[in-house]
Amino acid sequence: MSLDYLEPSRKTQAAQEALSEGVNPLFDPDAIRWEDEVGIGHIVNRRIIELDPLPTPAQILTDYPLDQAARDLVISSRESIRQVLQGEDDRLLVIVGPCSIHDPKAALEYAQKLAALNEQLEDRLLIVMRAYFEKPRTTMGWKGLINDPDVDGSHKIRKGLVLARRVLLSILGTGLPAATEFLEPTSPQFTADAISWGAIGARNTESQVHRQLASGLSMPIGFKNATDGDVGAAIDSCFTASRQHTFFGINHEGRASAVQTLGNPDCHLVLRGSSHGPNCEPKSVSDAMNQLREGMPTGSAAAHGLIIDASHGNSGKDELRQAALVEELAERIAAGEPGITGIMMESFLEGGNQSAAPLSELTYGQSITDRCIAWPRTAELLQTLAQAVESRRQEVKPPTQ
């Protein structure tokens, strides 16, 4: 089944018919609404089909809390990531996992495999599992587990919030920290306590809303370069997010609030390539680091190093090219190339991808968004990266006195 997200539902068709007749789609003749009481019932919500109240973040976090082990893991892994970004820890940060999570069972199986391998590699790699629940769309398409958990266009967001929360708890239960991309400005209130590393995507790197959001998040945040390859916008974001801001938001009770932040000093750059091709070769890394050192305070995470996303524009979303690029990066890391503090890989149980469809119609463990590297190849690449870190340690080892 191939989903057509442009096809209107019956509810949408009914709303369009009501609107064409001059009736508010939300109008209920038997209900007394505040819009009618203040005389704006025929002015507002003309294009809103439904307003479905969600549980508050406090309710979700109370019903699905982190246990003590998970809390300790989030705290320690955030600090470890900060130390890697600052150069205080010489491990390589590796953010790896599915492009997006659509099947909680497959996500847990992947996490268990990754956790088992992590036990062998954690002295050289700081592995964080991708747990992406919100997907930005260039035009239309599946928007992620939170927005459409049944992958059928029904958009059961309440169910999606609970599923995302449960997936995060299961990942943390394996001993792995989790990473995600923050897309909606209010959704982090439901999940951010379980996240150790966050991303602001290429489409949002110039967004004031997302810069403000990052300034108040409690974990390191990577800003990706813009889709056209512009690195300056992401550097501006790192600088802006490191400063204090006041903006509109919600608190954990779901109440509209004026949010005042301290600023986030652990923001950094992610090179993800562009519509014009890759930007991960040594010169691009060197040029980006020069710009970072000019634009960011000395001693900041961003001024020390950056993360290279081996997918997206750097590999043309081709999982075979992505794997080859990881091997190239491993060689450069082994040789001691400065500036590379981490890499990102898109990986799942099965390689490639498939069209979005309800779970029962899908190949188990295969991406429904970008193409991913299969697990066996991923395991090989992680071993290669660990060996590269070991070689780098020998390369930069100070001479014996």
Order of alpha helices (4+ residues) and beta strands (2+ residues): alpha-alpha-alpha-alpha-beta-alpha-beta-alpha-beta-alpha-beta-alpha-beta-alpha-beta-beta-beta-alpha-alpha-beta-alpha-beta-beta-alpha
